[in-house]
């Protein structure tokens, strides 16, 4: 994902909570870490794309990612679509 944002000079900074959240949500005892790609797409990539389209994230910006409860926070805001 970082490579996708590199052209726009946007950097992602995932804190420990976000990394642990992704690892927990993206792991399945049967499939291992294979579900991780879908979790990243649904909970990080899609909300980031929406924020880019809305103009809430600009070229050259550093985006802070954290986790709280059952969702990720992007620049301190929930990634749930109804909150954007």
mmCIF file of the N, C-alpha and C atoms, coordinates in Angstrom:
data_MODEL
# 
_entry.id   MODEL 
# 
loop_
_atom_site.group_PDB 
_atom_site.id 
_atom_site.type_symbol 
_atom_site.label_atom_id 
_atom_site.label_alt_id 
_atom_site.label_comp_id 
_atom_site.label_asym_id 
_atom_site.label_entity_id 
_atom_site.label_seq_id 
_atom_site.pdbx_PDB_ins_code 
_atom_site.Cartn_x 
_atom_site.Cartn_y 
_atom_site.Cartn_z 
_atom_site.occupancy 
_atom_site.B_iso_or_equiv 
_atom_site.pdbx_formal_charge 
_atom_site.auth_seq_id 
_atom_site.auth_comp_id 
_atom_site.auth_asym_id 
_atom_site.auth_atom_id 
_atom_site.pdbx_PDB_model_num 
ATOM 1   N N  . UNK A 1 1  ? 0.811   -1.180  0.000  1.00 0.00 ? 1  UNK A N  1 
ATOM 2   C CA . UNK A 1 1  ? 0.000   0.000   0.000  1.00 0.00 ? 1  UNK A CA 1 
ATOM 3   C C  . UNK A 1 1  ? 0.861   1.253   0.000  1.00 0.00 ? 1  UNK A C  1 
ATOM 4   N N  . UNK A 1 2  ? 1.956   1.177   0.708  1.00 0.00 ? 2  UNK A N  1 
ATOM 5   C CA . UNK A 1 2  ? 2.839   2.347   0.738  1.00 0.00 ? 2  UNK A CA 1 
ATOM 6   C C  . UNK A 1 2  ? 3.337   2.690   -0.658 1.00 0.00 ? 2  UNK A C  1 
ATOM 7   N N  . UNK A 1 3  ? 3.597   1.674   -1.475 1.00 0.00 ? 3  UNK A N  1 
ATOM 8   C CA . UNK A 1 3  ? 4.045   1.923   -2.842 1.00 0.00 ? 3  UNK A CA 1 
ATOM 9   C C  . UNK A 1 3  ? 2.966   2.613   -3.656 1.00 0.00 ? 3  UNK A C  1 
ATOM 10  N N  . UNK A 1 4  ? 1.716   2.265   -3.422 1.00 0.00 ? 4  UNK A N  1 
ATOM 11  C CA . UNK A 1 4  ? 0.619   2.916   -4.130 1.00 0.00 ? 4  UNK A CA 1 
ATOM 12  C C  . UNK A 1 4  ? 0.526   4.403   -3.792 1.00 0.00 ? 4  UNK A C  1 
ATOM 13  N N  . UNK A 1 5  ? 0.832   4.744   -2.553 1.00 0.00 ? 5  UNK A N  1 
ATOM 14  C CA . UNK A 1 5  ? 0.745   6.140   -2.107 1.00 0.00 ? 5  UNK A CA 1 
ATOM 15  C C  . UNK A 1 5  ? 2.026   6.929   -2.379 1.00 0.00 ? 5  UNK A C  1 
ATOM 16  N N  . UNK A 1 6  ? 3.081   6.230   -2.729 1.00 0.00 ? 6  UNK A N  1 
ATOM 17  C CA . UNK A 1 6  ? 4.385   6.873   -2.929 1.00 0.00 ? 6  UNK A CA 1 
ATOM 18  C C  . UNK A 1 6  ? 4.340   7.944   -4.015 1.00 0.00 ? 6  UNK A C  1 
ATOM 19  N N  . UNK A 1 7  ? 3.606   7.700   -5.090 1.00 0.00 ? 7  UNK A N  1 
ATOM 20  C CA . UNK A 1 7  ? 3.517   8.675   -6.178 1.00 0.00 ? 7  UNK A CA 1 
ATOM 21  C C  . UNK A 1 7  ? 2.953   10.012  -5.708 1.00 0.00 ? 7  UNK A C  1 
ATOM 22  N N  . UNK A 1 8  ? 2.091   9.949   -4.710 1.00 0.00 ? 8  UNK A N  1 
ATOM 23  C CA . UNK A 1 8  ? 1.479   11.180  -4.191 1.00 0.00 ? 8  UNK A CA 1 
ATOM 24  C C  . UNK A 1 8  ? 2.217   11.718  -2.972 1.00 0.00 ? 8  UNK A C  1 
ATOM 25  N N  . UNK A 1 9  ? 3.335   11.078  -2.648 1.00 0.00 ? 9  UNK A N  1 
ATOM 26  C CA . UNK A 1 9  ? 4.180   11.484  -1.506 1.00 0.00 ? 9  UNK A CA 1 
ATOM 27  C C  . UNK A 1 9  ? 3.420   11.427  -0.180 1.00 0.00 ? 9  UNK A C  1 
ATOM 28  N N  . UNK A 1 10 ? 2.500   10.477  -0.085 1.00 0.00 ? 10 UNK A N  1 
ATOM 29  C CA . UNK A 1 10 ? 1.729   10.277  1.142  1.00 0.00 ? 10 UNK A CA 1 
ATOM 30  C C  . UNK A 1 10 ? 2.372   9.126   1.900  1.00 0.00 ? 10 UNK A C  1 
ATOM 31  N N  . UNK A 1 11 ? 2.666   9.343   3.172  1.00 0.00 ? 11 UNK A N  1 
ATOM 32  C CA . UNK A 1 11 ? 3.286   8.291   3.975  1.00 0.00 ? 11 UNK A CA 1 
ATOM 33  C C  . UNK A 1 11 ? 2.308   7.820   5.053  1.00 0.00 ? 11 UNK A C  1 
ATOM 34  N N  . UNK A 1 12 ? 2.379   6.524   5.341  1.00 0.00 ? 12 UNK A N  1 
ATOM 35  C CA . UNK A 1 12 ? 1.540   5.932   6.377  1.00 0.00 ? 12 UNK A CA 1 
ATOM 36  C C  . UNK A 1 12 ? 2.388   5.651   7.597  1.00 0.00 ? 12 UNK A C  1 
ATOM 37  N N  . UNK A 1 13 ? 1.862   5.968   8.762  1.00 0.00 ? 13 UNK A N  1 
ATOM 38  C CA . UNK A 1 13 ? 2.539   5.690   10.023 1.00 0.00 ? 13 UNK A CA 1 
ATOM 39  C C  . UNK A 1 13 ? 1.593   4.878   10.886 1.00 0.00 ? 13 UNK A C  1 
ATOM 40  N N  . UNK A 1 14 ? 1.810   3.561   10.931 1.00 0.00 ? 14 UNK A N  1 
ATOM 41  C CA . UNK A 1 14 ? 0.982   2.677   11.749 1.00 0.00 ? 14 UNK A CA 1 
ATOM 42  C C  . UNK A 1 14 ? 1.604   2.533   13.119 1.00 0.00 ? 14 UNK A C  1 
ATOM 43  N N  . UNK A 1 15 ? 0.831   2.826   14.164 1.00 0.00 ? 15 UNK A N  1 
ATOM 44  C CA . UNK A 1 15 ? 1.351   2.627   15.508 1.00 0.00 ? 15 UNK A CA 1 
ATOM 45  C C  . UNK A 1 15 ? 1.215   1.150   15.895 1.00 0.00 ? 15 UNK A C  1 
ATOM 46  N N  . UNK A 1 16 ? 1.703   0.811   17.068 1.00 0.00 ? 16 UNK A N  1 
ATOM 47  C CA . UNK A 1 16 ? 1.691   -0.575  17.534 1.00 0.00 ? 16 UNK A CA 1 
ATOM 48  C C  . UNK A 1 16 ? 0.271   -1.128  17.637 1.00 0.00 ? 16 UNK A C  1 
ATOM 49  N N  . UNK A 1 17 ? -0.664  -0.308  18.084 1.00 0.00 ? 17 UNK A N  1 
ATOM 50  C CA . UNK A 1 17 ? -2.053  -0.757  18.212 1.00 0.00 ? 17 UNK A CA 1 
ATOM 51  C C  . UNK A 1 17 ? -2.628  -1.150  16.848 1.00 0.00 ? 17 UNK A C  1 
ATOM 52  N N  . UNK A 1 18 ? -2.348  -0.351  15.830 1.00 0.00 ? 18 UNK A N  1 
ATOM 53  C CA . UNK A 1 18 ? -2.846  -0.646  14.485 1.00 0.00 ? 18 UNK A CA 1 
ATOM 54  C C  . UNK A 1 18 ? -2.208  -1.921  13.936 1.00 0.00 ? 18 UNK A C  1 
ATOM 55  N N  . UNK A 1 19 ? -0.922  -2.082  14.154 1.00 0.00 ? 19 UNK A N  1 
ATOM 56  C CA . UNK A 1 19 ? -0.235  -3.282  13.681 1.00 0.00 ? 19 UNK A CA 1 
ATOM 57  C C  . UNK A 1 19 ? -0.799  -4.534  14.358 1.00 0.00 ? 19 UNK A C  1 
ATOM 58  N N  . UNK A 1 20 ? -1.010  -4.453  15.653 1.00 0.00 ? 20 UNK A N  1 
ATOM 59  C CA . UNK A 1 20 ? -1.573  -5.590  16.380 1.00 0.00 ? 20 UNK A CA 1 
ATOM 60  C C  . UNK A 1 20 ? -3.008  -5.869  15.945 1.00 0.00 ? 20 UNK A C  1 
ATOM 61  N N  . UNK A 1 21 ? -3.786  -4.816  15.721 1.00 0.00 ? 21 UNK A N  1 
ATOM 62  C CA . UNK A 1 21 ? -5.167  -4.969  15.279 1.00 0.00 ? 21 UNK A CA 1 
ATOM 63  C C  . UNK A 1 21 ? -5.209  -5.681  13.936 1.00 0.00 ? 21 UNK A C  1 
ATOM 64  N N  . UNK A 1 22 ? -4.378  -5.244  12.987 1.00 0.00 ? 22 UNK A N  1 
ATOM 65  C CA . UNK A 1 22 ? -4.333  -5.869  11.671 1.00 0.00 ? 22 UNK A CA 1 
ATOM 66  C C  . UNK A 1 22 ? -3.885  -7.330  11.767 1.00 0.00 ? 22 UNK A C  1 
ATOM 67  N N  . UNK A 1 23 ? -2.890  -7.588  12.601 1.00 0.00 ? 23 UNK A N  1 
ATOM 68  C CA . UNK A 1 23 ? -2.407  -8.959  12.764 1.00 0.00 ? 23 UNK A CA 1 
ATOM 69  C C  . UNK A 1 23 ? -3.502  -9.855  13.343 1.00 0.00 ? 23 UNK A C  1 
ATOM 70  N N  . UNK A 1 24 ? -4.229  -9.331  14.310 1.00 0.00 ? 24 UNK A N  1 
ATOM 71  C CA . UNK A 1 24 ? -5.309  -10.110 14.941 1.00 0.00 ? 24 UNK A CA 1 
ATOM 72  C C  . UNK A 1 24 ? -6.462  -10.347 13.967 1.00 0.00 ? 24 UNK A C  1 
ATOM 73  N N  . UNK A 1 25 ? -6.916  -9.286  13.301 1.00 0.00 ? 25 UNK A N  1 
ATOM 74  C CA . UNK A 1 25 ? -8.048  -9.396  12.377 1.00 0.00 ? 25 UNK A CA 1 
ATOM 75  C C  . UNK A 1 25 ? -7.686  -10.159 11.108 1.00 0.00 ? 25 UNK A C  1 
ATOM 76  N N  . UNK A 1 26 ? -6.424  -10.094 10.706 1.00 0.00 ? 26 UNK A N  1 
ATOM 77  C CA . UNK A 1 26 ? -6.002  -10.710 9.453  1.00 0.00 ? 26 UNK A CA 1 
ATOM 78  C C  . UNK A 1 26 ? -5.512  -12.129 9.585  1.00 0.00 ? 26 UNK A C  1 
ATOM 79  N N  . UNK A 1 27 ? -5.604  -12.697 10.768 1.00 0.00 ? 27 UNK A N  1 
ATOM 80  C CA . UNK A 1 27 ? -5.135  -14.071 10.971 1.00 0.00 ? 27 UNK A CA 1 
ATOM 81  C C  . UNK A 1 27 ? -6.324  -14.994 11.193 1.00 0.00 ? 27 UNK A C  1 
ATOM 82  N N  . UNK A 1 28 ? -6.265  -16.146 10.565 1.00 0.00 ? 28 UNK A N  1 
ATOM 83  C CA . UNK A 1 28 ? -7.281  -17.175 10.747 1.00 0.00 ? 28 UNK A CA 1 
ATOM 84  C C  . UNK A 1 28 ? -6.557  -18.488 11.002 1.00 0.00 ? 28 UNK A C  1 
ATOM 85  N N  . UNK A 1 29 ? -6.942  -19.249 12.027 1.00 0.00 ? 29 UNK A N  1 
ATOM 86  C CA . UNK A 1 29 ? -6.243  -20.496 12.340 1.00 0.00 ? 29 UNK A CA 1 
ATOM 87  C C  . UNK A 1 29 ? -6.175  -21.478 11.157 1.00 0.00 ? 29 UNK A C  1 
ATOM 88  N N  . UNK A 1 30 ? -7.192  -21.463 10.318 1.00 0.00 ? 30 UNK A N  1 
ATOM 89  C CA . UNK A 1 30 ? -7.223  -22.383 9.179  1.00 0.00 ? 30 UNK A CA 1 
ATOM 90  C C  . UNK A 1 30 ? -6.391  -21.852 8.006  1.00 0.00 ? 30 UNK A C  1 
ATOM 91  N N  . UNK A 1 31 ? -6.528  -20.568 7.710  1.00 0.00 ? 31 UNK A N  1 
ATOM 92  C CA . UNK A 1 31 ? -5.898  -19.988 6.527  1.00 0.00 ? 31 UNK A CA 1 
ATOM 93  C C  . UNK A 1 31 ? -4.615  -19.223 6.818  1.00 0.00 ? 31 UNK A C  1 
ATOM 94  N N  . UNK A 1 32 ? -4.244  -19.093 8.064  1.00 0.00 ? 32 UNK A N  1 
ATOM 95  C CA . UNK A 1 32 ? -3.038  -18.342 8.410  1.00 0.00 ? 32 UNK A CA 1 
ATOM 96  C C  . UNK A 1 32 ? -3.257  -16.859 8.196  1.00 0.00 ? 32 UNK A C  1 
ATOM 97  N N  . UNK A 1 33 ? -2.316  -16.212 7.514  1.00 0.00 ? 33 UNK A N  1 
ATOM 98  C CA . UNK A 1 33 ? -2.394  -14.761 7.293  1.00 0.00 ? 33 UNK A CA 1 
ATOM 99  C C  . UNK A 1 33 ? -3.020  -14.408 5.950  1.00 0.00 ? 33 UNK A C  1 
ATOM 100 N N  . UNK A 1 34 ? -3.544  -15.369 5.215  1.00 0.00 ? 34 UNK A N  1 
ATOM 101 C CA . UNK A 1 34 ? -4.144  -15.078 3.908  1.00 0.00 ? 34 UNK A CA 1 
ATOM 102 C C  . UNK A 1 34 ? -5.274  -14.059 3.964  1.00 0.00 ? 34 UNK A C  1 
ATOM 103 N N  . UNK A 1 35 ? -6.096  -14.029 5.000  1.00 0.00 ? 35 UNK A N  1 
ATOM 104 C CA . UNK A 1 35 ? -7.169  -13.021 5.053  1.00 0.00 ? 35 UNK A CA 1 
ATOM 105 C C  . UNK A 1 35 ? -6.655  -11.590 5.278  1.00 0.00 ? 35 UNK A C  1 
ATOM 106 N N  . UNK A 1 36 ? -5.379  -11.436 5.583  1.00 0.00 ? 36 UNK A N  1 
ATOM 107 C CA . UNK A 1 36 ? -4.825  -10.119 5.893  1.00 0.00 ? 36 UNK A CA 1 
ATOM 108 C C  . UNK A 1 36 ? -5.022  -9.131  4.753  1.00 0.00 ? 36 UNK A C  1 
ATOM 109 N N  . UNK A 1 37 ? -4.830  -9.570  3.528  1.00 0.00 ? 37 UNK A N  1 
ATOM 110 C CA . UNK A 1 37 ? -4.981  -8.667  2.381  1.00 0.00 ? 37 UNK A CA 1 
ATOM 111 C C  . UNK A 1 37 ? -6.387  -8.070  2.342  1.00 0.00 ? 37 UNK A C  1 
ATOM 112 N N  . UNK A 1 38 ? -7.403  -8.899  2.556  1.00 0.00 ? 38 UNK A N  1 
ATOM 113 C CA . UNK A 1 38 ? -8.781  -8.409  2.539  1.00 0.00 ? 38 UNK A CA 1 
ATOM 114 C C  . UNK A 1 38 ? -9.046  -7.451  3.700  1.00 0.00 ? 38 UNK A C  1 
ATOM 115 N N  . UNK A 1 39 ? -8.512  -7.759  4.866  1.00 0.00 ? 39 UNK A N  1 
ATOM 116 C CA . UNK A 1 39 ? -8.690  -6.888  6.037  1.00 0.00 ? 39 UNK A CA 1 
ATOM 117 C C  . UNK A 1 39 ? -8.058  -5.525  5.767  1.00 0.00 ? 39 UNK A C  1 
ATOM 118 N N  . UNK A 1 40 ? -6.871  -5.520  5.185  1.00 0.00 ? 40 UNK A N  1 
ATOM 119 C CA . UNK A 1 40 ? -6.205  -4.256  4.857  1.00 0.00 ? 40 UNK A CA 1 
ATOM 120 C C  . UNK A 1 40 ? -7.020  -3.489  3.828  1.00 0.00 ? 40 UNK A C  1 
ATOM 121 N N  . UNK A 1 41 ? -7.511  -4.181  2.816  1.00 0.00 ? 41 UNK A N  1 
ATOM 122 C CA . UNK A 1 41 ? -8.282  -3.509  1.777  1.00 0.00 ? 41 UNK A CA 1 
ATOM 123 C C  . UNK A 1 41 ? -9.564  -2.893  2.336  1.00 0.00 ? 41 UNK A C  1 
ATOM 124 N N  . UNK A 1 42 ? -10.311 -3.659  3.122  1.00 0.00 ? 42 UNK A N  1 
ATOM 125 C CA . UNK A 1 42 ? -11.595 -3.180  3.635  1.00 0.00 ? 42 UNK A CA 1 
ATOM 126 C C  . UNK A 1 42 ? -11.459 -2.124  4.720  1.00 0.00 ? 42 UNK A C  1 
ATOM 127 N N  . UNK A 1 43 ? -10.443 -2.246  5.565  1.00 0.00 ? 43 UNK A N  1 
ATOM 128 C CA . UNK A 1 43 ? -10.352 -1.384  6.743  1.00 0.00 ? 43 UNK A CA 1 
ATOM 129 C C  . UNK A 1 43 ? -9.327  -0.262  6.639  1.00 0.00 ? 43 UNK A C  1 
ATOM 130 N N  . UNK A 1 44 ? -8.499  -0.294  5.605  1.00 0.00 ? 44 UNK A N  1 
ATOM 131 C CA . UNK A 1 44 ? -7.490  0.751   5.471  1.00 0.00 ? 44 UNK A CA 1 
ATOM 132 C C  . UNK A 1 44 ? -7.481  1.343   4.063  1.00 0.00 ? 44 UNK A C  1 
ATOM 133 N N  . UNK A 1 45 ? -7.324  0.494   3.056  1.00 0.00 ? 45 UNK A N  1 
ATOM 134 C CA . UNK A 1 45 ? -7.200  0.990   1.693  1.00 0.00 ? 45 UNK A CA 1 
ATOM 135 C C  . UNK A 1 45 ? -8.473  1.696   1.210  1.00 0.00 ? 45 UNK A C  1 
ATOM 136 N N  . UNK A 1 46 ? -9.626  1.072   1.396  1.00 0.00 ? 46 UNK A N  1 
ATOM 137 C CA . UNK A 1 46 ? -10.876 1.696   0.949  1.00 0.00 ? 46 UNK A CA 1 
ATOM 138 C C  . UNK A 1 46 ? -11.176 3.006   1.686  1.00 0.00 ? 46 UNK A C  1 
ATOM 139 N N  . UNK A 1 47 ? -11.066 3.042   3.027  1.00 0.00 ? 47 UNK A N  1 
ATOM 140 C CA . UNK A 1 47 ? -11.288 4.325   3.710  1.00 0.00 ? 47 UNK A CA 1 
ATOM 141 C C  . UNK A 1 47 ? -10.281 5.405   3.310  1.00 0.00 ? 47 UNK A C  1 
ATOM 142 N N  . UNK A 1 48 ? -9.017  5.023   3.070  1.00 0.00 ? 48 UNK A N  1 
ATOM 143 C CA . UNK A 1 48 ? -8.021  5.998   2.618  1.00 0.00 ? 48 UNK A CA 1 
ATOM 144 C C  . UNK A 1 48 ? -8.398  6.550   1.249  1.00 0.00 ? 48 UNK A C  1 
ATOM 145 N N  . UNK A 1 49 ? -8.846  5.675   0.350  1.00 0.00 ? 49 UNK A N  1 
ATOM 146 C CA . UNK A 1 49 ? -9.259  6.120   -0.978 1.00 0.00 ? 49 UNK A CA 1 
ATOM 147 C C  . UNK A 1 49 ? -10.419 7.108   -0.871 1.00 0.00 ? 49 UNK A C  1 
ATOM 148 N N  . UNK A 1 50 ? -11.364 6.815   0.008  1.00 0.00 ? 50 UNK A N  1 
ATOM 149 C CA . UNK A 1 50 ? -12.506 7.721   0.198  1.00 0.00 ? 50 UNK A CA 1 
ATOM 150 C C  . UNK A 1 50 ? -12.039 9.086   0.707  1.00 0.00 ? 50 UNK A C  1 
ATOM 151 N N  . UNK A 1 51 ? -11.127 9.072   1.656  1.00 0.00 ? 51 UNK A N  1 
ATOM 152 C CA . UNK A 1 51 ? -10.602 10.337  2.191  1.00 0.00 ? 51 UNK A CA 1 
ATOM 153 C C  . UNK A 1 51 ? -9.837  11.120  1.127  1.00 0.00 ? 51 UNK A C  1 
ATOM 154 N N  . UNK A 1 52 ? -9.102  10.421  0.276  1.00 0.00 ? 52 UNK A N  1 
ATOM 155 C CA . UNK A 1 52 ? -8.388  11.084  -0.822 1.00 0.00 ? 52 UNK A CA 1 
ATOM 156 C C  . UNK A 1 52 ? -9.376  11.728  -1.783 1.00 0.00 ? 52 UNK A C  1 
ATOM 157 N N  . UNK A 1 53 ? -10.429 10.994  -2.133 1.00 0.00 ? 53 UNK A N  1 
ATOM 158 C CA . UNK A 1 53 ? -11.435 11.532  -3.051 1.00 0.00 ? 53 UNK A CA 1 
ATOM 159 C C  . UNK A 1 53 ? -12.162 12.735  -2.466 1.00 0.00 ? 53 UNK A C  1 
ATOM 160 N N  . UNK A 1 54 ? -12.381 12.707  -1.163 1.00 0.00 ? 54 UNK A N  1 
ATOM 161 C CA . UNK A 1 54 ? -13.070 13.815  -0.489 1.00 0.00 ? 54 UNK A CA 1 
ATOM 162 C C  . UNK A 1 54 ? -12.154 15.012  -0.271 1.00 0.00 ? 54 UNK A C  1 
ATOM 163 N N  . UNK A 1 55 ? -10.852 14.824  -0.448 1.00 0.00 ? 55 UNK A N  1 
ATOM 164 C CA . UNK A 1 55 ? -9.903  15.908  -0.234 1.00 0.00 ? 55 UNK A CA 1 
ATOM 165 C C  . UNK A 1 55 ? -9.480  16.059  1.218  1.00 0.00 ? 55 UNK A C  1 
ATOM 166 N N  . UNK A 1 56 ? -9.785  15.071  2.048  1.00 0.00 ? 56 UNK A N  1 
ATOM 167 C CA . UNK A 1 56 ? -9.411  15.132  3.464  1.00 0.00 ? 56 UNK A CA 1 
ATOM 168 C C  . UNK A 1 56 ? -7.951  14.778  3.678  1.00 0.00 ? 56 UNK A C  1 
ATOM 169 N N  . UNK A 1 57 ? -7.349  14.096  2.708  1.00 0.00 ? 57 UNK A N  1 
ATOM 170 C CA . UNK A 1 57 ? -5.921  13.784  2.743  1.00 0.00 ? 57 UNK A CA 1 
ATOM 171 C C  . UNK A 1 57 ? -5.317  14.365  1.481  1.00 0.00 ? 57 UNK A C  1 
ATOM 172 N N  . UNK A 1 58 ? -4.202  15.072  1.649  1.00 0.00 ? 58 UNK A N  1 
ATOM 173 C CA . UNK A 1 58 ? -3.576  15.772  0.533  1.00 0.00 ? 58 UNK A CA 1 
ATOM 174 C C  . UNK A 1 58 ? -2.208  15.179  0.205  1.00 0.00 ? 58 UNK A C  1 
ATOM 175 N N  . UNK A 1 59 ? -1.749  15.442  -1.012 1.00 0.00 ? 59 UNK A N  1 
ATOM 176 C CA . UNK A 1 59 ? -0.425  15.004  -1.432 1.00 0.00 ? 59 UNK A CA 1 
ATOM 177 C C  . UNK A 1 59 ? 0.626   15.522  -0.455 1.00 0.00 ? 59 UNK A C  1 
ATOM 178 N N  . UNK A 1 60 ? 1.595   14.666  -0.149 1.00 0.00 ? 60 UNK A N  1 
ATOM 179 C CA . UNK A 1 60 ? 2.677   15.039  0.747  1.00 0.00 ? 60 UNK A CA 1 
ATOM 180 C C  . UNK A 1 60 ? 2.366   14.880  2.218  1.00 0.00 ? 60 UNK A C  1 
ATOM 181 N N  . UNK A 1 61 ? 1.186   14.452  2.549  1.00 0.00 ? 61 UNK A N  1 
ATOM 182 C CA . UNK A 1 61 ? 0.749   14.354  3.939  1.00 0.00 ? 61 UNK A CA 1 
ATOM 183 C C  . UNK A 1 61 ? 1.210   13.049  4.595  1.00 0.00 ? 61 UNK A C  1 
ATOM 184 N N  . UNK A 1 62 ? 1.435   13.110  5.897  1.00 0.00 ? 62 UNK A N  1 
ATOM 185 C CA . UNK A 1 62 ? 1.704   11.920  6.703  1.00 0.00 ? 62 UNK A CA 1 
ATOM 186 C C  . UNK A 1 62 ? 0.385   11.513  7.344  1.00 0.00 ? 62 UNK A C  1 
ATOM 187 N N  . UNK A 1 63 ? 0.001   10.244  7.165  1.00 0.00 ? 63 UNK A N  1 
ATOM 188 C CA . UNK A 1 63 ? -1.271  9.748   7.674  1.00 0.00 ? 63 UNK A CA 1 
ATOM 189 C C  . UNK A 1 63 ? -0.979  8.819   8.848  1.00 0.00 ? 63 UNK A C  1 
ATOM 190 N N  . UNK A 1 64 ? -1.530  9.151   10.003 1.00 0.00 ? 64 UNK A N  1 
ATOM 191 C CA . UNK A 1 64 ? -1.346  8.347   11.205 1.00 0.00 ? 64 UNK A CA 1 
ATOM 192 C C  . UNK A 1 64 ? -2.482  7.341   11.324 1.00 0.00 ? 64 UNK A C  1 
ATOM 193 N N  . UNK A 1 65 ? -2.102  6.069   11.512 1.00 0.00 ? 65 UNK A N  1 
ATOM 194 C CA . UNK A 1 65 ? -3.079  4.988   11.639 1.00 0.00 ? 65 UNK A CA 1 
ATOM 195 C C  . UNK A 1 65 ? -2.947  4.395   13.038 1.00 0.00 ? 65 UNK A C  1 
ATOM 196 N N  . UNK A 1 66 ? -4.067  4.290   13.727 1.00 0.00 ? 66 UNK A N  1 
ATOM 197 C CA . UNK A 1 66 ? -4.113  3.679   15.045 1.00 0.00 ? 66 UNK A CA 1 
ATOM 198 C C  . UNK A 1 66 ? -5.331  2.759   15.091 1.00 0.00 ? 66 UNK A C  1 
ATOM 199 N N  . UNK A 1 67 ? -5.563  2.136   16.226 1.00 0.00 ? 67 UNK A N  1 
ATOM 200 C CA . UNK A 1 67 ? -6.723  1.261   16.373 1.00 0.00 ? 67 UNK A CA 1 
ATOM 201 C C  . UNK A 1 67 ? -7.415  1.556   17.692 1.00 0.00 ? 67 UNK A C  1 
ATOM 202 N N  . UNK A 1 68 ? -8.721  1.415   17.662 1.00 0.00 ? 68 UNK A N  1 
ATOM 203 C CA . UNK A 1 68 ? -9.518  1.593   18.872 1.00 0.00 ? 68 UNK A CA 1 
ATOM 204 C C  . UNK A 1 68 ? -10.705 0.640   18.778 1.00 0.00 ? 68 UNK A C  1 
ATOM 205 N N  . UNK A 1 69 ? -10.805 -0.265  19.711 1.00 0.00 ? 69 UNK A N  1 
ATOM 206 C CA . UNK A 1 69 ? -11.901 -1.225  19.708 1.00 0.00 ? 69 UNK A CA 1 
ATOM 207 C C  . UNK A 1 69 ? -11.893 -2.103  18.473 1.00 0.00 ? 69 UNK A C  1 
ATOM 208 N N  . UNK A 1 70 ? -12.984 -2.063  17.722 1.00 0.00 ? 70 UNK A N  1 
ATOM 209 C CA . UNK A 1 70 ? -13.111 -2.939  16.561 1.00 0.00 ? 70 UNK A CA 1 
ATOM 210 C C  . UNK A 1 70 ? -12.845 -2.247  15.227 1.00 0.00 ? 70 UNK A C  1 
ATOM 211 N N  . UNK A 1 71 ? -12.164 -1.105  15.242 1.00 0.00 ? 71 UNK A N  1 
ATOM 212 C CA . UNK A 1 71 ? -11.889 -0.415  13.994 1.00 0.00 ? 71 UNK A CA 1 
ATOM 213 C C  . UNK A 1 71 ? -10.577 0.366   14.052 1.00 0.00 ? 71 UNK A C  1 
ATOM 214 N N  . UNK A 1 72 ? -10.107 0.740   12.878 1.00 0.00 ? 72 UNK A N  1 
ATOM 215 C CA . UNK A 1 72 ? -8.900  1.552   12.774 1.00 0.00 ? 72 UNK A CA 1 
ATOM 216 C C  . UNK A 1 72 ? -9.265  3.026   12.809 1.00 0.00 ? 72 UNK A C  1 
ATOM 217 N N  . UNK A 1 73 ? -8.316  3.817   13.247 1.00 0.00 ? 73 UNK A N  1 
ATOM 218 C CA . UNK A 1 73 ? -8.452  5.275   13.219 1.00 0.00 ? 73 UNK A CA 1 
ATOM 219 C C  . UNK A 1 73 ? -7.471  5.820   12.191 1.00 0.00 ? 73 UNK A C  1 
ATOM 220 N N  . UNK A 1 74 ? -7.958  6.679   11.325 1.00 0.00 ? 74 UNK A N  1 
ATOM 221 C CA . UNK A 1 74 ? -7.120  7.317   10.321 1.00 0.00 ? 74 UNK A CA 1 
ATOM 222 C C  . UNK A 1 74 ? -7.066  8.795   10.668 1.00 0.00 ? 74 UNK A C  1 
ATOM 223 N N  . UNK A 1 75 ? -5.883  9.254   11.025 1.00 0.00 ? 75 UNK A N  1 
ATOM 224 C CA . UNK A 1 75 ? -5.707  10.636  11.498 1.00 0.00 ? 75 UNK A CA 1 
ATOM 225 C C  . UNK A 1 75 ? -6.678  10.961  12.631 1.00 0.00 ? 75 UNK A C  1 
ATOM 226 N N  . UNK A 1 76 ? -6.871  9.982   13.513 1.00 0.00 ? 76 UNK A N  1 
ATOM 227 C CA . UNK A 1 76 ? -7.695  10.187  14.691 1.00 0.00 ? 76 UNK A CA 1 
ATOM 228 C C  . UNK A 1 76 ? -9.184  9.991   14.493 1.00 0.00 ? 76 UNK A C  1 
ATOM 229 N N  . UNK A 1 77 ? -9.612  9.690   13.258 1.00 0.00 ? 77 UNK A N  1 
ATOM 230 C CA . UNK A 1 77 ? -11.031 9.489   12.977 1.00 0.00 ? 77 UNK A CA 1 
ATOM 231 C C  . UNK A 1 77 ? -11.283 8.029   12.646 1.00 0.00 ? 77 UNK A C  1 
ATOM 232 N N  . UNK A 1 78 ? -12.435 7.541   13.010 1.00 0.00 ? 78 UNK A N  1 
ATOM 233 C CA . UNK A 1 78 ? -12.814 6.159   12.755 1.00 0.00 ? 78 UNK A CA 1 
ATOM 234 C C  . UNK A 1 78 ? -12.843 5.889   11.259 1.00 0.00 ? 78 UNK A C  1 
ATOM 235 N N  . UNK A 1 79 ? -12.496 4.657   10.891 1.00 0.00 ? 79 UNK A N  1 
ATOM 236 C CA . UNK A 1 79 ? -12.541 4.281   9.481  1.00 0.00 ? 79 UNK A CA 1 
ATOM 237 C C  . UNK A 1 79 ? -13.920 3.830   9.045  1.00 0.00 ? 79 UNK A C  1 
ATOM 238 N N  . UNK A 1 80 ? -14.878 3.832   9.934  1.00 0.00 ? 80 UNK A N  1 
ATOM 239 C CA . UNK A 1 80 ? -16.237 3.419   9.562  1.00 0.00 ? 80 UNK A CA 1 
ATOM 240 C C  . UNK A 1 80 ? -16.838 4.482   8.660  1.00 0.00 ? 80 UNK A C  1 
ATOM 241 N N  . UNK A 1 81 ? -17.373 4.045   7.536  1.00 0.00 ? 81 UNK A N  1 
ATOM 242 C CA . UNK A 1 81 ? -17.801 4.973   6.483  1.00 0.00 ? 81 UNK A CA 1 
ATOM 243 C C  . UNK A 1 81 ? -18.835 5.990   6.958  1.00 0.00 ? 81 UNK A C  1 
ATOM 244 N N  . UNK A 1 82 ? -19.684 5.628   7.894  1.00 0.00 ? 82 UNK A N  1 
ATOM 245 C CA . UNK A 1 82 ? -20.699 6.583   8.333  1.00 0.00 ? 82 UNK A CA 1 
ATOM 246 C C  . UNK A 1 82 ? -20.108 7.735   9.132  1.00 0.00 ? 82 UNK A C  1 
ATOM 247 N N  . UNK A 1 83 ? -18.852 7.599   9.577  1.00 0.00 ? 83 UNK A N  1 
ATOM 248 C CA . UNK A 1 83 ? -18.237 8.675   10.342 1.00 0.00 ? 83 UNK A CA 1 
ATOM 249 C C  . UNK A 1 83 ? -17.419 9.602   9.462  1.00 0.00 ? 83 UNK A C  1 
ATOM 250 N N  . UNK A 1 84 ? -17.246 9.279   8.192  1.00 0.00 ? 84 UNK A N  1 
ATOM 251 C CA . UNK A 1 84 ? -16.495 10.154  7.290  1.00 0.00 ? 84 UNK A CA 1 
ATOM 252 C C  . UNK A 1 84 ? -17.419 11.126  6.704  1.00 0.00 ? 84 UNK A C  1 
# 
